[in-house]
C-alpha cells in the first residue's frame, strides 16, 4: 500500500510539480490549497506525512501546523515546512510548532524526495525490535514508538523521538551537535546548531522533570546524564 502524503500549497505550478514527483516515486498525494482543506483531509485520510507551505491564503502555515499538532489524531504526523522565506526566525517558529524539517523555495524535487524518505524512514516501526528502555520515570517503547513519563504518554514528533532515543542509548556520553545532526537527521539537511537547540528545548519541556536529565555541555553538545 502506498504511503499517503498531504500537500498544502496554494501555488498551482509548485503543487503540480510536487504532486507529479511524489506520484512518480510511488506515493499517494492529496493536494489542497488551504489549511482548512488540509484539516478536512486529515479527518478522513490516514496521512503519513504533510508538506505545508507557510504563505497560505486565510490561515497561514504556522497556524495550520499549530492546529495539526494540537489534535491527538494528527500530532505525530511529520511535517515538512515549504516556503520562500529564508529568515532563521521563520525556521525556528516552524520547529517550535512541531515541524520536522524545512525546505526553502526554490528547491529540487530530488532534494524534497530525499527528505521525505529520510523522515518516513525514521518514523517506521520496525516489528523485529523488541526493546523497551526504562530509566527513572521515563519509558521508551521502541516497537510502538511511544514514550511515557510516570505512565503518562508523551506525544513526540519523529525527530524528537529519535533525538531522545539517541541520547538515552548513549547515556553518560557527550554527543556533539555535528554527531546529532548526522545520526538523527540522517541526511545533510539545511539545519543549524540552533535547530538542534530548539528541538532539545521542546523535548525537555515535553518530558517535564525527566527533561532535566538532558544536560547542555557548553560549546560541544548534549548528554543524557546518568542518575546520581
C-alpha positions in Angstrom: 0.0 0.0 0.0 1.3 3.4 -1.0 2.2 5.9 1.8 -0.1 8.9 1.8 1.2 12.5 1.7 -0.8 15.6 2.2 0.4 18.6 0.2 -0.9 22.0 1.3 0.3 24.5 -1.3 -1.6 27.4 -3.0 0.8 27.9 -5.9 -0.6 25.7 -8.6 2.7 25.3 -10.6 4.6 24.2 -7.5 1.8 21.9 -6.4 1.6 20.2 -9.7 5.4 19.7 -9.8 5.5 18.2 -6.3 2.4 16.0 -6.9 3.9 14.7 -10.1 7.2 13.8 -8.5 5.5 12.2 -5.4 3.3 10.0 -7.5 6.2 9.1 -9.8 8.1 8.0 -6.6 5.1 5.8 -5.6 3.4 8.0 -3.0 -0.3 8.8 -3.0 -0.7 12.6 -2.9 -3.6 14.6 -1.6 -3.1 18.2 -2.8 -5.1 21.2 -1.4 -4.6 24.9 -1.4 -5.7 26.0 2.1 -5.0 24.9 5.7 -8.7 24.5 6.2 -8.9 22.0 3.4 -5.9 20.2 4.7 -7.5 19.7 8.1 -10.6 18.2 6.3 -8.3 15.7 4.5 -6.7 14.7 7.8 -10.2 14.0 9.2 -10.9 11.3 6.6 -7.5 10.0 5.4 -4.7 8.2 7.2 -1.9 10.5 6.2 1.8 9.5 6.7 3.5 12.9 6.1 2.5 16.6 5.4 4.2 19.1 3.2 3.0 22.5 4.3 3.6 25.9 2.7 3.8 28.9 5.1 2.3 31.6 2.8 -1.2 30.3 2.5 -4.5 32.3 2.0 -6.7 32.8 5.0 -4.9 30.6 7.6 -1.1 30.6 7.2 1.1 27.6 7.5 2.2 28.4 11.1 -1.4 28.4 12.3 -2.2 25.2 10.3 0.8 23.5 11.8 -0.2 24.5 15.3 -3.8 23.1 14.8 -2.4 19.8 13.4 -0.2 19.3 16.4 -3.0 20.1 18.9 -5.1 17.2 17.7 -4.1 13.8 19.1 -5.1 12.0 15.9 -2.6 14.1 13.8 0.0 15.3 16.3 2.5 12.6 15.4 2.3 13.1 11.7 5.7 14.5 10.4 5.5 17.9 8.8 7.9 19.5 6.2 7.5 23.3 6.0 7.8 24.6 2.5 8.3 28.3 1.9 10.1 31.1 0.1 11.0 32.7 3.4 14.7 32.2 4.4 14.9 34.1 7.7 16.1 32.0 10.6 13.3 33.2 12.8 10.8 31.6 10.5 12.6 28.3 10.7 12.7 28.5 14.4 9.0 29.3 14.7 8.2 26.3 12.5 10.4 23.9 14.5 8.9 25.2 17.8 5.4 24.5 16.5 6.5 20.9 15.8 7.7 20.8 12.2 10.2 18.1 11.4 12.1 19.7 8.5 12.2 22.9 6.4 12.7 23.2 2.7 13.3 26.6 1.0 12.0 27.6 -2.4 13.4 27.2 -5.0 14.2 23.6 -4.4 14.9 20.5 -6.4 12.3 17.7 -6.4 15.1 15.2 -5.7 16.1 17.1 -2.5 12.5 17.1 -1.3 12.1 13.4 -2.0 15.3 12.6 -0.1 14.0 14.5 2.9 10.6 12.8 2.7 12.2 9.4 2.5 14.5 10.1 5.5 11.7 11.3 7.7 9.4 8.4 6.8 12.2 6.0 7.4 12.8 7.5 10.9 9.1 7.1 11.7 8.7 3.5 10.6 8.1 1.0 13.4 10.4 -2.0 13.0 8.5 -5.0 14.2 11.6 -7.1 14.9 12.8 -4.7 17.5 11.7 -5.7 21.0 13.5 -3.2 23.1 11.8 -1.2 25.8 14.0 1.2 27.6 13.2 2.3 31.2 15.0 4.9 33.1 13.9 6.8 36.2 10.2 7.7 35.4 10.9 7.5 31.6 9.8 4.6 29.5 10.6 4.3 25.8 8.7 1.6 23.9 10.7 1.4 20.6 8.5 -1.1 18.6 5.4 1.0 19.4 7.2 4.4 19.0 5.8 5.5 22.3 7.3 7.5 25.2 5.8 7.9 28.7 6.7 9.6 31.9 5.1 8.4 35.1 2.9 6.2 32.9 1.6 9.3 31.0 2.1 9.1 27.3 4.2 12.0 25.9 3.5 13.0 22.3 6.7 13.4 20.4 7.5 14.1 16.7 9.5 11.6 14.8 12.7 13.7 15.2 12.1 14.3 18.9 11.7 10.5 19.4 14.9 9.7 17.6 16.7 12.5 19.4 15.6 11.2 22.8 16.4 7.6 21.9 19.9 8.5 20.6 20.7 10.4 23.8 19.3 7.7 26.1 21.1 4.9 24.3 24.4 6.7 24.8 23.6 7.7 28.4 26.5 9.4 30.1 28.3 10.1 26.8 28.6 13.6 25.4 27.1 14.0 21.9 28.3 16.8 19.7 25.9 18.8 17.7 27.5 17.6 14.5 27.2 14.0 15.6 23.5 14.5 16.4 22.9 16.1 13.0 24.5 13.1 11.3 22.7 10.4 13.4 19.3 12.0 14.0 18.7 14.0 10.8 20.2 11.2 8.6 20.9 13.5 5.6 22.8 16.8 5.1 19.6 18.8 5.9 19.6 22.5 5.8 19.7 22.8 9.6 21.9 24.6 12.0 23.0 24.1 15.6 20.2 26.4 16.5 17.8 23.9 15.1 19.2 21.2 17.4 19.0 23.6 20.4 15.3 24.3 19.6 14.5 20.6 19.4 16.2 19.9 22.7 14.3 22.7 24.3 11.0 21.3 23.1 12.0 17.8 24.2 12.9 19.0 27.7 9.6 20.8 28.0 7.5 17.8 26.9 9.4 15.4 29.3 8.8 17.6 32.4 11.2 16.7 35.3 12.8 13.9 33.2 13.9 16.6 30.7 16.4 17.7 33.4 18.5 14.7 32.6 19.4 16.2 29.2 22.4 18.3 30.0 23.9 21.0 27.9 27.7 20.7 27.5 28.7 24.2 26.7 30.5 24.6 23.4 30.1 20.9 22.5 26.5 19.5 22.6 24.4 17.4 24.9 24.4 14.4 27.2 21.7 12.4 28.9 23.2 12.1 32.4 23.2 9.0 34.5 21.2 9.1 37.6 23.2 10.2 40.6 
